[in-house]
Amino acid sequence: DTAIITAASADRSSFGCQPERDWTYFGDALFANALSNGATLLDGFEQAKVLIQQWESEQGMTPSEPSQAIGPKAAIFLADLEKRRPKTAH
């Protein structure tokens, strides 16, 4: 029944928690980039992972490995939400 997305795997740290930043790397990649450009939650998560990997690689950081676990009922619920979502041009 549950959908869980995390900024880092259980044995890693996420990045971007500086006071001068509006978002962490994960928040920036998921919310400010992927979702604000019209991605669904799960597609946005995949887009965010790619962007985070790029940022971490450019800065020589240990990969944070954002993770997700989507239960079967949660997957059905999210798919249903996508079907009902208004289509917008981006």
Protein Blocks (a to p, Z undefined) as FASTA:
>chain_A
ZZcddfbdfkbccehiafkbmbdfklmmmmmmmmmnopafklmmmmmmmmmmmmmmmnop
acekiaddddfklmmmmmmmmmmpccddZZ
